[in-house]
C-alpha cells in the first residue's frame, strides 16, 4: 500500500490519538486551510507531514534531563510530606458521635 500525504480527518484523529474536538480547535484557531488541511466537497483531508510538523513546533516536549529533575523534585516533596505526617493519627469518623 502506497503512503499518502493526506489522511481523512477521522484517520488522522485515530493515528495521532486525539479527540475530534481537539482537531476542531486546532483547525479553527491555528491551522490554515490549504496548508495543514484541505476540504474537498464535504471531506476534510489532513496533510500529515505539515500537521505533524505543526504539532512538533507548537508542543512543549520536555527532554530527559528536565523529566529527571521534575521526578527528583516530586520524590523529595513526597518524602517531606511523609515526614510531616504525624504517626498513629486516628482517622476522623464521618459518622456522628451518638452512633
N, C-alpha and C positions, 0 to 999 in steps of 0.2 A: 504494500500500500504506500503510495507516494505521500510524502509530508506536504501539507498545505500551509500557506502563510496565514490563512484565516480559519477560525472556528466559529460555529454558531454561538450565540450568547449562552445558551444552556450548557453546551460542551465546555466552553471556557470557564464558566462558573464551577462546573464539576472538576475540571483539571486543576484549577488554582485552589479550590477548596474554600470559596467564599459564598455568601448568601446572595440571592438575587438583589436584595435591597442595597447591598454594598456596591455591586456593579452599577446599579441605577444611580447611586450617589456619585460614584467616580465619573460616570458619563456626564451627569448634569453639572458637576462642579469643576472637573479638571480636564477631562478628555475632550478632544476636538474631533468632530465628525470629519472623516476624510483622512485623519491621521492615525488615531488608535482604533477607530471603528468606521464601518460604512453601513448604510442601510440600503437594501435593495428590495423594493416592494415593501413588504411588512417584515422582512427578515433582517436582523442585526447580525453582522459578521464582525468579529473582533480580530484585528491584525495582531497575531500572537507575539511577534518579535517586538513591535512597538509598545504594546500593552505591558509586556514583561519588563521592557526597558524602563517604562514609566514607573512601575512598581519598585524596581531596584533603585531608582534615583530618588523616589519620594518616601521610601520606607526608612525606618530607623533601626537598622540591624546592628546589634552590639557585637564587638569582636570578643574572642575568647578571654582575653585579659580582663575586659570590663565585666564579663559574666563571672569570672573568678572573684573579682573584688566585691561584687554585689553579694555573691554567695557567702564570702567571709564575713561581710557586714551583717547579714541576716543571721548567720550562725552565732555571732557574738551577741546580737540582740536577744536571741532565744536563750542563750546561756545566762545573760544578765537577768532576764525575766524569771528564769528558774531560781536564781539565787535570791531574788527579791520576794518570791512567793513563800509565805510562812508555812512551815511544816505542820502536819497534824491539824490543819484547819478544817473544822467541820463545815459541811455544806449547809447553807441556809435552806430550811424547808419552805416549800411553796405552799404547804398546807397550813391552815390556821392552827394555832396552838391548842385550841379547845378540842381537837380531834384526837 
